[in-house]
Amino acid sequence: MIKISSTSRIIIAISSLSLIVTYFVPIWRIDLFAPQYPEGLTMKIWLYTLKGDVEIINGLNHYIGMRHIKVEMFPEFSFLIYIVAFYILLGLMVAYFGRLAILFWYLVFTAFGGVFSMFDFYRWGYDYGHNLDDTAAIKVPGLSYQPPLIGHKRLLNFDAYSLPDIGGWIVFIAATIMLIIWIYEYYRHHKFHMNKPILGLLFISLFSISCNVKPEPFKYGVDICYTCKMGIIEPRFGAECVTKKGKIYKFDDIGCMVRLLKSGMLEESELKYIVVANYEKENELLDVNTSTFVVGTEIKSPMNFNTAAFSDTIQAKLFILQKQLKILDWHAVYQNIE
């Protein structure tokens, strides 16, 4: 019977006890953003209830025939607290007995619980988004409103985000720590010495998978410009802002993005990416600070800001040969657009 080291058992005990926090914080959140709600509407899911702007969301969803969201819709709220208690006790058993085999089964139960929870959430979302009231005021044939399982989805003029909240991140981090300890202890007892850099790399890789915030390709004919509300159909002039929390704002014209940035609605410290479409390569997004911009009336952008982005100065100079255009950097473009 393989024994776990004392240090690992202490970490396991702390990780297990950290799940107690999930009783006092939300575990999941759904955020909705639209022009009429720039600050967003939020529904927070706790282990035993719903909180946030639930009634406002219900009022909006009523027009498209979605059911009234209420705690009674979720029988899971009646037993989730006991499931978390089970995992806390199981983790403490692992720490107390110090057996690697028990830790293995802890991970098996955790994986099963995670997959089942996401399936259950998907099942509810599918039913909620597809089974609509036939007498609703707004009906769009063939259109459903299933919220995203995780990540972002466009629902009419709303950007919907479904992401873990504090409690969800605690569960994920605790499970990741358990997995890393199992891997470390397994190889330690099988005469394979996993050095610290490899262990650190494993942790960073697992953590980075969950924090994969980045720009996303445009869906031409589907995406809508956040500023002007026009459909994005021209691949050469798009732009995006991505916040550190993963919210993505898309624009059909670089000028539309600049106007939103200047409005003060987004704090610069909140942004992780500000990118623009490469004029010469569809769906290649360029960092604004390393891009070269060409401006002039010979460039016809969707909203007449007439600004195109290139990957470097050489490409921009080749483009403007014999044209009445000028080259600018991002700072100048930002200052010139009002």
Secondary structure as a PSIPRED ss2 file (coil, helix, strand):
# PSIPRED VFORMAT (PSIPRED V4.0)

   1 M C   1.000  0.000  0.000
   2 I C   1.000  0.000  0.000
   3 K E   0.000  0.000  1.000
   4 I C   1.000  0.000  0.000
   5 S C   1.000  0.000  0.000
   6 S H   0.000  1.000  0.000
   7 T H   0.000  1.000  0.000
   8 S H   0.000  1.000  0.000
   9 R H   0.000  1.000  0.000
  10 I H   0.000  1.000  0.000
  11 I H   0.000  1.000  0.000
  12 I H   0.000  1.000  0.000
  13 A H   0.000  1.000  0.000
  14 I H   0.000  1.000  0.000
  15 S H   0.000  1.000  0.000
  16 S H   0.000  1.000  0.000
  17 L H   0.000  1.000  0.000
  18 S H   0.000  1.000  0.000
  19 L H   0.000  1.000  0.000
  20 I H   0.000  1.000  0.000
  21 V H   0.000  1.000  0.000
  22 T H   0.000  1.000  0.000
  23 Y H   0.000  1.000  0.000
  24 F C   1.000  0.000  0.000
  25 V C   1.000  0.000  0.000
  26 P C   1.000  0.000  0.000
  27 I C   1.000  0.000  0.000
  28 W E   0.000  0.000  1.000
  29 R E   0.000  0.000  1.000
  30 I E   0.000  0.000  1.000
  31 D E   0.000  0.000  1.000
  32 L E   0.000  0.000  1.000
  33 F E   0.000  0.000  1.000
  34 A E   0.000  0.000  1.000
  35 P C   1.000  0.000  0.000
  36 Q C   1.000  0.000  0.000
  37 Y E   0.000  0.000  1.000
  38 P E   0.000  0.000  1.000
  39 E E   0.000  0.000  1.000
  40 G E   0.000  0.000  1.000
  41 L E   0.000  0.000  1.000
  42 T E   0.000  0.000  1.000
  43 M E   0.000  0.000  1.000
  44 K E   0.000  0.000  1.000
  45 I E   0.000  0.000  1.000
  46 W C   1.000  0.000  0.000
  47 L C   1.000  0.000  0.000
  48 Y C   1.000  0.000  0.000
  49 T C   1.000  0.000  0.000
  50 L E   0.000  0.000  1.000
  51 K E   0.000  0.000  1.000
  52 G E   0.000  0.000  1.000
  53 D C   1.000  0.000  0.000
  54 V H   0.000  1.000  0.000
  55 E H   0.000  1.000  0.000
  56 I H   0.000  1.000  0.000
  57 I H   0.000  1.000  0.000
  58 N H   0.000  1.000  0.000
  59 G H   0.000  1.000  0.000
  60 L H   0.000  1.000  0.000
  61 N H   0.000  1.000  0.000
  62 H H   0.000  1.000  0.000
  63 Y H   0.000  1.000  0.000
  64 I H   0.000  1.000  0.000
  65 G C   1.000  0.000  0.000
  66 M C   1.000  0.000  0.000
  67 R C   1.000  0.000  0.000
  68 H C   1.000  0.000  0.000
  69 I C   1.000  0.000  0.000
  70 K C   1.000  0.000  0.000
  71 V H   0.000  1.000  0.000
  72 E H   0.000  1.000  0.000
  73 M H   0.000  1.000  0.000
  74 F C   1.000  0.000  0.000
  75 P H   0.000  1.000  0.000
  76 E H   0.000  1.000  0.000
  77 F H   0.000  1.000  0.000
  78 S H   0.000  1.000  0.000
  79 F C   1.000  0.000  0.000
  80 L H   0.000  1.000  0.000
  81 I H   0.000  1.000  0.000
  82 Y H   0.000  1.000  0.000
  83 I H   0.000  1.000  0.000
  84 V H   0.000  1.000  0.000
  85 A H   0.000  1.000  0.000
  86 F H   0.000  1.000  0.000
  87 Y H   0.000  1.000  0.000
  88 I H   0.000  1.000  0.000
  89 L H   0.000  1.000  0.000
  90 L H   0.000  1.000  0.000
  91 G H   0.000  1.000  0.000
  92 L H   0.000  1.000  0.000
  93 M H   0.000  1.000  0.000
  94 V H   0.000  1.000  0.000
  95 A H   0.000  1.000  0.000
  96 Y H   0.000  1.000  0.000
  97 F H   0.000  1.000  0.000
  98 G C   1.000  0.000  0.000
  99 R E   0.000  0.000  1.000
 100 L H   0.000  1.000  0.000
 101 A H   0.000  1.000  0.000
 102 I H   0.000  1.000  0.000
 103 L H   0.000  1.000  0.000
 104 F H   0.000  1.000  0.000
 105 W H   0.000  1.000  0.000
 106 Y H   0.000  1.000  0.000
 107 L H   0.000  1.000  0.000
 108 V H   0.000  1.000  0.000
 109 F H   0.000  1.000  0.000
 110 T H   0.000  1.000  0.000
 111 A H   0.000  1.000  0.000
 112 F H   0.000  1.000  0.000
 113 G H   0.000  1.000  0.000
 114 G H   0.000  1.000  0.000
 115 V H   0.000  1.000  0.000
 116 F H   0.000  1.000  0.000
 117 S H   0.000  1.000  0.000
 118 M H   0.000  1.000  0.000
 119 F H   0.000  1.000  0.000
 120 D H   0.000  1.000  0.000
 121 F H   0.000  1.000  0.000
 122 Y H   0.000  1.000  0.000
 123 R H   0.000  1.000  0.000
 124 W H   0.000  1.000  0.000
 125 G H   0.000  1.000  0.000
 126 Y H   0.000  1.000  0.000
 127 D H   0.000  1.000  0.000
 128 Y H   0.000  1.000  0.000
 129 G H   0.000  1.000  0.000
 130 H H   0.000  1.000  0.000
 131 N C   1.000  0.000  0.000
 132 L C   1.000  0.000  0.000
 133 D C   1.000  0.000  0.000
 134 D C   1.000  0.000  0.000
 135 T C   1.000  0.000  0.000
 136 A C   1.000  0.000  0.000
 137 A C   1.000  0.000  0.000
 138 I C   1.000  0.000  0.000
 139 K C   1.000  0.000  0.000
 140 V C   1.000  0.000  0.000
 141 P C   1.000  0.000  0.000
 142 G C   1.000  0.000  0.000
 143 L C   1.000  0.000  0.000
 144 S C   1.000  0.000  0.000
 145 Y C   1.000  0.000  0.000
 146 Q C   1.000  0.000  0.000
 147 P C   1.000  0.000  0.000
 148 P C   1.000  0.000  0.000
 149 L C   1.000  0.000  0.000
 150 I C   1.000  0.000  0.000
 151 G E   0.000  0.000  1.000
 152 H E   0.000  0.000  1.000
 153 K E   0.000  0.000  1.000
 154 R E   0.000  0.000  1.000
 155 L E   0.000  0.000  1.000
 156 L C   1.000  0.000  0.000
 157 N C   1.000  0.000  0.000
 158 F E   0.000  0.000  1.000
 159 D E   0.000  0.000  1.000
 160 A E   0.000  0.000  1.000
 161 Y E   0.000  0.000  1.000
 162 S E   0.000  0.000  1.000
 163 L E   0.000  0.000  1.000
 164 P E   0.000  0.000  1.000
 165 D C   1.000  0.000  0.000
 166 I H   0.000  1.000  0.000
 167 G H   0.000  1.000  0.000
 168 G H   0.000  1.000  0.000
 169 W H   0.000  1.000  0.000
 170 I H   0.000  1.000  0.000
 171 V H   0.000  1.000  0.000
 172 F H   0.000  1.000  0.000
 173 I H   0.000  1.000  0.000
 174 A H   0.000  1.000  0.000
 175 A H   0.000  1.000  0.000
 176 T H   0.000  1.000  0.000
 177 I H   0.000  1.000  0.000
 178 M H   0.000  1.000  0.000
 179 L H   0.000  1.000  0.000
 180 I H   0.000  1.000  0.000
 181 I H   0.000  1.000  0.000
 182 W H   0.000  1.000  0.000
 183 I H   0.000  1.000  0.000
 184 Y H   0.000  1.000  0.000
 185 E H   0.000  1.000  0.000
 186 Y H   0.000  1.000  0.000
 187 Y H   0.000  1.000  0.000
 188 R H   0.000  1.000  0.000
 189 H H   0.000  1.000  0.000
 190 H C   1.000  0.000  0.000
 191 K C   1.000  0.000  0.000
 192 F C   1.000  0.000  0.000
 193 H C   1.000  0.000  0.000
 194 M C   1.000  0.000  0.000
 195 N C   1.000  0.000  0.000
 196 K H   0.000  1.000  0.000
 197 P H   0.000  1.000  0.000
 198 I H   0.000  1.000  0.000
 199 L H   0.000  1.000  0.000
 200 G H   0.000  1.000  0.000
 201 L H   0.000  1.000  0.000
 202 L H   0.000  1.000  0.000
 203 F H   0.000  1.000  0.000
 204 I H   0.000  1.000  0.000
 205 S H   0.000  1.000  0.000
 206 L H   0.000  1.000  0.000
 207 F H   0.000  1.000  0.000
 208 S H   0.000  1.000  0.000
 209 I H   0.000  1.000  0.000
 210 S H   0.000  1.000  0.000
 211 C C   1.000  0.000  0.000
 212 N C   1.000  0.000  0.000
 213 V C   1.000  0.000  0.000
 214 K C   1.000  0.000  0.000
 215 P C   1.000  0.000  0.000
 216 E C   1.000  0.000  0.000
 217 P C   1.000  0.000  0.000
 218 F C   1.000  0.000  0.000
 219 K C   1.000  0.000  0.000
 220 Y C   1.000  0.000  0.000
 221 G C   1.000  0.000  0.000
 222 V C   1.000  0.000  0.000
 223 D C   1.000  0.000  0.000
 224 I E   0.000  0.000  1.000
 225 C C   1.000  0.000  0.000
 226 Y C   1.000  0.000  0.000
 227 T C   1.000  0.000  0.000
 228 C C   1.000  0.000  0.000
 229 K C   1.000  0.000  0.000
 230 M C   1.000  0.000  0.000
 231 G E   0.000  0.000  1.000
 232 I C   1.000  0.000  0.000
 233 I C   1.000  0.000  0.000
 234 E C   1.000  0.000  0.000
 235 P C   1.000  0.000  0.000
 236 R C   1.000  0.000  0.000
 237 F C   1.000  0.000  0.000
 238 G C   1.000  0.000  0.000
 239 A E   0.000  0.000  1.000
 240 E E   0.000  0.000  1.000
 241 C E   0.000  0.000  1.000
 242 V E   0.000  0.000  1.000
 243 T E   0.000  0.000  1.000
 244 K C   1.000  0.000  0.000
 245 K C   1.000  0.000  0.000
 246 G C   1.000  0.000  0.000
 247 K C   1.000  0.000  0.000
 248 I E   0.000  0.000  1.000
 249 Y E   0.000  0.000  1.000
 250 K E   0.000  0.000  1.000
 251 F E   0.000  0.000  1.000
 252 D C   1.000  0.000  0.000
 253 D C   1.000  0.000  0.000
 254 I H   0.000  1.000  0.000
 255 G H   0.000  1.000  0.000
 256 C H   0.000  1.000  0.000
 257 M H   0.000  1.000  0.000
 258 V H   0.000  1.000  0.000
 259 R H   0.000  1.000  0.000
 260 L H   0.000  1.000  0.000
 261 L H   0.000  1.000  0.000
 262 K H   0.000  1.000  0.000
 263 S H   0.000  1.000  0.000
 264 G C   1.000  0.000  0.000
 265 M C   1.000  0.000  0.000
 266 L C   1.000  0.000  0.000
 267 E C   1.000  0.000  0.000
 268 E H   0.000  1.000  0.000
 269 S H   0.000  1.000  0.000
 270 E H   0.000  1.000  0.000
 271 L E   0.000  0.000  1.000
 272 K E   0.000  0.000  1.000
 273 Y E   0.000  0.000  1.000
 274 I E   0.000  0.000  1.000
 275 V E   0.000  0.000  1.000
 276 V E   0.000  0.000  1.000
 277 A E   0.000  0.000  1.000
 278 N E   0.000  0.000  1.000
 279 Y C   1.000  0.000  0.000
 280 E C   1.000  0.000  0.000
 281 K C   1.000  0.000  0.000
 282 E C   1.000  0.000  0.000
 283 N C   1.000  0.000  0.000
 284 E C   1.000  0.000  0.000
 285 L E   0.000  0.000  1.000
 286 L E   0.000  0.000  1.000
 287 D E   0.000  0.000  1.000
 288 V H   0.000  1.000  0.000
 289 N H   0.000  1.000  0.000
 290 T H   0.000  1.000  0.000
 291 S C   1.000  0.000  0.000
 292 T E   0.000  0.000  1.000
 293 F E   0.000  0.000  1.000
 294 V E   0.000  0.000  1.000
 295 V E   0.000  0.000  1.000
 296 G C   1.000  0.000  0.000
 297 T C   1.000  0.000  0.000
 298 E C   1.000  0.000  0.000
 299 I C   1.000  0.000  0.000
 300 K C   1.000  0.000  0.000
 301 S C   1.000  0.000  0.000
 302 P C   1.000  0.000  0.000
 303 M C   1.000  0.000  0.000
 304 N C   1.000  0.000  0.000
 305 F C   1.000  0.000  0.000
 306 N C   1.000  0.000  0.000
 307 T E   0.000  0.000  1.000
 308 A E   0.000  0.000  1.000
 309 A E   0.000  0.000  1.000
 310 F E   0.000  0.000  1.000
 311 S C   1.000  0.000  0.000
 312 D C   1.000  0.000  0.000
 313 T H   0.000  1.000  0.000
 314 I H   0.000  1.000  0.000
 315 Q H   0.000  1.000  0.000
 316 A H   0.000  1.000  0.000
 317 K H   0.000  1.000  0.000
 318 L H   0.000  1.000  0.000
 319 F H   0.000  1.000  0.000
 320 I C   1.000  0.000  0.000
 321 L C   1.000  0.000  0.000
 322 Q C   1.000  0.000  0.000
 323 K C   1.000  0.000  0.000
 324 Q C   1.000  0.000  0.000
 325 L C   1.000  0.000  0.000
 326 K E   0.000  0.000  1.000
 327 I E   0.000  0.000  1.000
 328 L E   0.000  0.000  1.000
 329 D C   1.000  0.000  0.000
 330 W H   0.000  1.000  0.000
 331 H H   0.000  1.000  0.000
 332 A H   0.000  1.000  0.000
 333 V H   0.000  1.000  0.000
 334 Y H   0.000  1.000  0.000
 335 Q H   0.000  1.000  0.000
 336 N H   0.000  1.000  0.000
 337 I C   1.000  0.000  0.000
 338 E C   1.000  0.000  0.000
